[in-house]
Amino acid sequence: MVFSVLVFYILTIAGLFVLRRKRPQAERPYRAIGYPLVPALYLVAATAIEIILLIYRTETTWPGLLIVLTGIPVYLLWRRSGGPATDSGNPS
């Protein structure tokens, strides 16, 4: 469970860097404390935990990883079937 949750935490923090680069003038309703150092340290620490879990707790991490990875084809099928566009710039 922890492994699967950490994957999404890592993606969320990585998204912070992507959005700040792609949309530097966007409104910032809250501040990322210590940006960019603290979020970068979190990414490194969480990735290290993921690697350690994969090495030492393989029997419990692979099922969670497989469940998360099954979401990728589901997402791609959903997008192909006409799911809402996310890059339109207009809130839905």
Beta strands, then each sheet from edge to edge (+ up, - down):
end
